[in-house]
């Protein structure tokens, strides 16, 4: 059974930083592409960042230069370092694990990030 447990969300002032973590179990972590999505109130869920099995990172344009995704295969954990936070970053952030060739996709329960201006 796949479990993805996020942590690290909270309330922060604009310009501040947060680090999200997602601990995975029930998967062969090293062969999964890992990522973070977010969903703001009244908006569709959007992809924020992914990190592949080869360590290649991809970001949505709105977070480039501010967010960094990383993975620790030994700890089965993916991180999202968020700097220079803006009010528009306020959302529930979800961890996602995608199996090779997109055969499956599993989601965490989400963690709330609130940025006050």
Helices and strands as residue ranges (DSSP letters): E 3-7, E 10-13, E 18-25, G 29-31, E 33-39, E 46-51, E 57-59, G 61-63, E 67-72, E 77-82, G 87-89, E 91-98, G 100-102, E 105-107, E 111-116
